[in-house]
Amino acid sequence: MNGVMRLLSDLYEDPLILRLAGYLLVCQLVLTVFFKFVPLEGPWKQTALFSGKQVIVIGLMVYQTYLGFVYWSQEEYDYGVNPPLAVVEEDVKTSKWDGGTFMARLVLGTLLYDIPVGALTGSVDVMMHMHHFGMFTVASIAMGIWTQPHAPLYTRYCPFFFGVVELSSIPLTIVDIFHPKKQPEWFQFAQNHPIILQINEIARISFAILYILLRMVYFPRVITRQVVPEALAKLNNPQNEHYKIPILVGLIFSVLFTLLQLYWGENFYGNNQQIHQPRYSYTGIEESSTYYYEFNLLQSKYES
């Protein structure tokens, strides 16, 4: 109970987290009203809440990706040049990961907006809500909220996991707009506009390539070669007794996230073998083009 109260207190006192969530909710309201009442007819009218959310999410993903690459390329985040120390308190004293801390705060503020709005739009399922809960927990650990006094843990990896890998979320956010089952209004709109079909196809292919590189190759590599060794070294050091629970929780979530990326990837590419088989008949004629292919489990369960 004390941990929960401390979490709420830290969220309230932080100058960015709640303010960011509030700004995003205001933007959501403005965009929803705009799409609902804009004179131009289109699917945005029927999906005003969802359409507004996608605009915001794309902007956030671009910003987070940019920050992630900027911070992750800096020397202090280089595991070989600046390896972590085995004692948490010494590691915290010598750390220079302000960028990682900022990204953790950014993610917490974003999730406070994204979780309730995603539930209202119906675009986020149970698996993704669990994913968001895990992200919230890890981001709060990275800020040191679960330790007293605050000792940020895993902060050096925030630019990668909250930024670099989100590059794959940008094209996915575009593809998700035209999901034939979840967003039939946008899907049907795309069928009447070939250029949108082309954009969607480019986004689909880009997502597939980026997912392999970032989430099925690079993601597990960082976990197994950096996160896990650091966590085990800290867990085995008797001077870190006070910090063992958040270290262990972060380690468990890192392994679960890795398995989740591989699980989603395996399902996607397993289903993708049938990409040229007929899937839909919205116009009464079954289409076999890749433009009509649905991402199935991966697209429906994995979102920015």
C-alpha positions in Angstrom: 0.0 0.0 0.0 2.8 2.4 0.9 4.4 1.7 -2.6 1.1 2.6 -4.3 0.8 5.8 -2.3 4.4 6.7 -3.1 3.7 6.1 -6.8 0.7 8.3 -6.8 2.6 11.0 -4.9 5.5 10.9 -7.3 3.2 11.1 -10.3 1.4 14.1 -8.8 4.6 15.9 -7.9 6.4 15.3 -11.2 6.3 18.4 -13.4 5.8 16.5 -16.6 3.8 13.3 -16.3 0.3 14.5 -15.3 0.7 17.7 -17.3 1.6 15.7 -20.4 -1.4 13.3 -19.9 -3.7 16.4 -19.5 -2.4 18.0 -22.7 -2.8 14.8 -24.7 -6.4 14.5 -23.4 -7.2 18.1 -24.4 -5.7 17.4 -27.9 -7.8 14.2 -28.1 -10.9 16.2 -27.3 -10.1 18.9 -29.9 -9.3 16.4 -32.6 -12.4 14.3 -31.8 -14.7 17.3 -32.2 -12.9 18.4 -35.3 -13.2 15.0 -37.1 -16.8 14.7 -35.9 -18.0 18.1 -37.2 -15.6 18.9 -40.1 -17.8 19.6 -43.2 -15.9 17.2 -45.4 -17.5 13.7 -45.4 -15.4 10.7 -44.7 -14.7 7.8 -42.3 -13.2 10.2 -39.8 -16.7 11.3 -38.9 -17.8 7.8 -37.9 -14.5 7.1 -36.2 -13.7 10.6 -34.7 -12.4 9.3 -31.4 -10.2 6.6 -33.0 -9.0 9.0 -35.8 -8.0 11.6 -33.3 -6.1 9.1 -31.3 -4.2 7.8 -34.3 -3.0 11.3 -35.2 -1.7 11.8 -31.6 -0.1 8.3 -31.5 1.8 8.9 -34.8 3.1 12.2 -33.5 4.2 10.6 -30.2 5.9 7.6 -31.9 7.9 9.9 -34.2 9.0 12.1 -31.3 9.9 9.1 -29.1 11.8 7.4 -31.9 13.8 10.6 -32.6 14.7 11.0 -28.9 15.5 7.3 -28.6 18.0 7.4 -31.5 19.6 10.6 -30.2 20.1 9.4 -26.7 21.0 5.7 -27.6 23.8 6.9 -29.9 25.5 8.9 -27.1 28.6 7.5 -25.4 27.1 7.3 -21.9 24.6 4.7 -23.1 27.2 2.6 -24.8 27.5 -0.6 -22.7 31.0 -1.3 -23.8 32.3 2.2 -23.1 30.3 2.9 -20.0 29.4 -0.5 -18.4 27.0 -0.6 -15.4 28.4 -0.9 -11.9 27.5 -3.9 -9.7 26.4 -1.7 -6.7 23.2 0.2 -7.3 24.0 3.2 -5.2 27.4 3.7 -6.9 25.8 3.2 -10.3 23.2 5.9 -9.5 25.8 8.4 -8.3 27.9 8.1 -11.4 25.0 7.8 -13.9 24.4 10.5 -16.5 21.2 9.2 -18.0 19.0 12.2 -17.8 17.7 11.4 -21.3 16.6 7.9 -20.2 14.8 9.4 -17.1 13.0 11.9 -19.4 11.9 9.1 -21.7 10.6 7.1 -18.7 8.5 10.2 -17.6 7.4 10.7 -21.2 6.1 7.1 -21.4 4.3 7.3 -18.0 2.5 10.5 -19.1 1.6 9.0 -22.5 0.3 5.8 -20.9 -2.0 7.7 -18.5 -3.6 9.1 -21.7 -3.4 6.1 -23.9 -4.8 3.4 -21.6 -8.2 5.0 -21.0 -8.6 6.4 -24.5 -7.6 3.1 -26.0 -10.3 1.4 -23.9 -12.9 3.8 -25.1 -12.0 3.4 -28.8 -11.9 -0.4 -28.5 -8.7 -0.4 -30.5 -6.7 -2.0 -27.6 -7.4 -5.6 -26.5 -6.6 -7.4 -23.2 -3.1 -8.4 -24.3 -2.2 -4.9 -25.1 -3.5 -3.6 -21.8 -1.3 -6.1 -20.1 1.6 -4.8 -22.3 0.8 -1.3 -21.2 0.7 -2.3 -17.6 4.2 -3.8 -18.0 5.5 -0.7 -19.7 4.1 1.5 -16.9 5.7 -0.7 -14.2 9.1 -0.7 -16.0 9.0 3.0 -16.6 8.3 3.7 -12.9 11.2 1.4 -11.9 13.4 3.4 -14.3 12.4 6.6 -12.4 13.2 5.0 -9.1 9.7 5.3 -7.8 9.6 1.9 -6.2 12.7 2.5 -4.0 13.2 4.8 -1.1 15.3 6.8 -1.4 14.8 6.9 -5.2 17.3 4.8 -7.1 16.5 4.7 -10.9 17.1 1.2 -12.3 17.5 0.2 -16.0 17.3 3.9 -16.9 20.2 3.5 -19.4 17.9 1.2 -21.6 15.0 3.6 -21.8 16.1 5.3 -25.0 16.2 1.9 -26.7 13.0 0.3 -25.4 10.9 3.5 -25.3 12.5 5.1 -28.4 14.5 3.1 -30.9 12.2 0.1 -31.2 9.2 2.4 -31.6 10.4 3.0 -35.1 8.4 -0.1 -36.1 5.3 1.3 -34.4 5.1 4.3 -36.8 4.1 2.2 -39.9 2.0 -0.1 -37.8 -0.1 2.9 -36.6 -0.8 3.7 -40.2 -1.7 0.1 -41.1 -4.0 -0.1 -38.1 -6.1 2.7 -39.4 -7.2 0.5 -42.3 -7.8 -2.7 -40.3 -10.7 -4.4 -42.2 -12.4 -5.8 -39.1 -11.7 -3.1 -36.5 -12.0 -0.1 -38.8 -14.3 -1.1 -41.7 -15.1 2.6 -42.5 -11.4 3.4 -43.2 -10.9 0.1 -44.9 -13.7 0.7 -47.3 -12.5 4.3 -47.9 -9.1 3.0 -48.9 -10.6 0.7 -51.5 -11.8 3.7 -53.4 -8.5 5.6 -53.2 -5.6 3.7 -54.9 -2.9 6.1 -53.5 -4.1 5.2 -49.9 -3.8 1.5 -50.8 -0.2 2.2 -51.9 0.6 4.1 -48.7 -0.9 1.3 -46.6 1.1 -1.3 -48.5 4.4 0.6 -48.1 3.6 0.9 -44.3 2.8 -2.8 -44.1 6.1 -3.8 -45.7 8.0 -1.3 -43.7 6.5 -2.6 -40.5 7.4 -6.2 -41.4 11.0 -5.4 -42.1 11.4 -3.1 -39.0 9.7 -5.6 -36.7 12.3 -8.3 -37.7 15.3 -6.0 -37.3 14.3 -4.2 -34.1 12.0 -6.5 -32.2 13.0 -10.0 -33.2 16.8 -9.4 -33.5 18.0 -6.2 -31.8 15.5 -6.4 -28.9 16.5 -9.9 -27.7 20.2 -9.0 -28.2 20.0 -6.0 -25.8 18.1 -8.1 -23.3 20.4 -11.1 -23.3 23.7 -9.2 -23.6 23.1 -6.2 -21.5 19.9 -6.1 -19.4 20.1 -9.7 -18.0 23.8 -9.7 -17.2 23.5 -6.3 -15.4 20.4 -7.5 -13.4 22.1 -10.8 -12.4 25.2 -9.0 -11.3 23.2 -6.6 -9.1 21.0 -9.3 -7.7 24.1 -11.3 -6.6 25.7 -8.3 -4.9 24.8 -8.3 -1.1 25.0 -4.5 -1.1 21.9 -4.3 -3.2 19.6 -6.1 -0.8 17.4 -3.1 -0.4 16.8 -2.9 -4.2 16.4 -6.6 -5.1 12.6 -6.6 -5.6 12.5 -3.8 -8.3 15.6 -5.3 -9.9 13.9 -8.7 -10.1 10.6 -7.3 -11.3 12.4 -5.4 -14.1 14.3 -8.5 -15.0 11.1 -10.6 -15.2 9.3 -8.0 -17.3 12.3 -7.8 -19.7 12.2 -11.5 -20.3 8.4 -11.5 -20.7 8.6 -8.6 -23.2 11.2 -10.5 -25.2 9.1 -13.6 -25.4 6.1 -11.5 -26.3 7.9 -9.9 -29.2 9.0 -13.3 -30.5 5.4 -14.7 -30.0 3.8 -11.9 -31.9 6.4 -12.2 -34.6 6.0 -15.9 -35.0 2.2 -15.5 -35.3 2.6 -12.7 -37.8 5.0 -14.5 -40.1 3.2 -17.8 -39.7 0.0 -16.2 -40.9 1.8 -14.2 -43.5 2.6 -17.4 -45.5 -1.1 -17.2 -46.7 -0.8 -13.6 -47.8 -1.9 -14.3 -51.3 -5.0 -16.4 -50.4 -8.4 -14.6 -50.7 -9.5 -13.1 -47.4 -12.2 -10.5 -47.9 -15.3 -9.9 -50.1 -16.4 -6.4 -49.0 -17.5 -5.6 -52.5 -18.9 -9.1 -53.2 -15.6 -10.1 -55.0 -12.9 -11.9 -53.1 -9.6 -10.1 -53.4 -6.2 -11.8 -53.4 -4.0 -8.7 -53.5 -1.7 -8.1 -50.6 -3.5 -4.8 -50.1 -6.4 -6.8 -48.6 -4.2 -8.9 -46.3 -4.9 -8.5 -42.6 -2.1 -8.7 -40.0 -4.3 -11.1 -38.0 -3.0 -11.6 -34.5 0.0 -9.3 -34.6 -1.8 -6.2 -36.1 -4.8 -6.6 -33.7 -2.7 -7.2 -30.6 0.4 -5.1 -31.1 0.0 -1.3 -31.2 2.3 1.7 -30.7 
